[in-house]
Amino acid sequence: MSCMSLKLAAISAALFVIPATSAYAAGECGARQLMVDTLAQKFEENPIALGVVSTGAVLEVFVSKEGTWTILATSTDGNSCVLSVGIGWDSSRMLASLPEA
């Protein structure tokens, strides 16, 4: 994934989320496995959702029991960048708003 594509994905995601303070700041990048391990070990955040964007990048949402969350984008080369972080994640509200199949 090109740097421009990743930036466009970040801008798009930023329109839908409100950034908050976290040890990982938006724009922090590194090897995916290192990022995932850090989110799990330091912030107790685990993946709850993922999707593939048109550029082939994978977007993942990581959430802790306390409600902190991180949106991570991983390019096809295996590098990941934090798009946004926040607090107050509420999965029950999200699930309640989904239409029934």
Phi and psi in degrees as a GROMACS rama.xvg file:
@    title "Ramachandran Plot"
@    xaxis  label "Phi"
@    yaxis  label "Psi"
@TYPE xy
-75.919  160.504  SER-2
-60.9067  -38.6795  CYS-3
-64.3713  -41.783  MET-4
-62.8363  -41.8318  SER-5
-65.0103  -39.104  LEU-6
-64.4918  -41.5411  LYS-7
-63.3761  -40.2714  LEU-8
-63.2817  -40.5345  ALA-9
-64.8208  -42.3115  ALA-10
-64.776  -43.3966  ILE-11
-60.7629  -46.1798  SER-12
-64.8207  -36.2791  ALA-13
-64.1445  -25.997  ALA-14
-69.0951  -20.4347  LEU-15
-106.496  -5.48596  PHE-16
-132.2  156.857  VAL-17
-105.315  114.724  ILE-18
-63.0857  148.245  PRO-19
-138.13  174.328  ALA-20
-80.8497  138.114  THR-21
-156.573  166.384  SER-22
-64.6918  -30.0794  ALA-23
-96.3225  120.732  TYR-24
-93.7827  152.731  ALA-25
-54.7929  136.058  ALA-26
98.506  -12.1643  GLY-27
-67.1333  129.673  GLU-28
-129.93  156.708  CYS-29
176.351  -176.007  GLY-30
-61.0763  136.488  ALA-31
-53.9685  -48.954  ARG-32
-61.5962  -38.0183  GLN-33
-63.6836  -42.7615  LEU-34
-64.2312  -45.7886  MET-35
-63.6887  -44.2743  VAL-36
-61.7037  -41.4789  ASP-37
-65.6985  -43.3614  THR-38
-60.2581  -39.3705  LEU-39
-72.0362  -46.4112  ALA-40
-77.0241  -46.3606  GLN-41
-86.5423  -32.3054  LYS-42
-117.296  -1.58053  PHE-43
53.7507  35.6533  GLU-44
-98.0476  133.241  GLU-45
-126.541  154.183  ASN-46
-68.7129  137.469  PRO-47
-124.012  -15.6138  ILE-48
-156.248  153.081  ALA-49
-153.208  158.449  LEU-50
-157.543  157.25  GLY-51
-106.799  129.952  VAL-52
-92.3197  168.94  VAL-53
-59.747  -24.046  SER-54
-80.7107  -6.14806  THR-55
95.6372  -6.26016  GLY-56
-70.438  152.48  ALA-57
-108.439  128.028  VAL-58
-101.676  132.886  LEU-59
-128.975  143.945  GLU-60
-110.363  125.479  VAL-61
-112.562  135.749  PHE-62
-137.513  144.475  VAL-63
-101.92  165.42  SER-64
-62.8654  -26.2846  LYS-65
-80.2034  -8.88772  GLU-66
99.0728  2.07534  GLY-67
-74.0793  150.574  THR-68
-146.177  156.863  TRP-69
-140.353  136.469  THR-70
-106.051  122.416  ILE-71
-116.457  133.467  LEU-72
-111.679  129.563  ALA-73
-117.734  125.226  THR-74
-82.0062  172.04  SER-75
-66.5065  -15.1752  THR-76
-88.5544  1.93802  ASP-77
90.7094  -0.928947  GLY-78
-87.7123  143.156  ASN-79
-121.543  149.665  SER-80
-133.241  141.759  CYS-81
-77.4353  123.607  VAL-82
-88.9938  -39.4007  LEU-83
-162.617  157.655  SER-84
-136.719  158.494  VAL-85
-168.351  -173.573  GLY-86
-131.79  163.153  ILE-87
81.7504  27.2695  GLY-88
-63.7794  134.387  TRP-89
-133.184  95.2943  ASP-90
-65.8651  -29.6375  SER-91
-64.978  -36.1944  SER-92
-70.4755  -38.4808  ARG-93
-64.9963  -46.6935  MET-94
-66.2908  -35.117  LEU-95
-67.5953  -24.8881  ALA-96
-90.788  -6.94656  SER-97
-75.2737  139.357  LEU-98
-69.7206  150.928  PRO-99
-75.5784  145.529  GLU-100
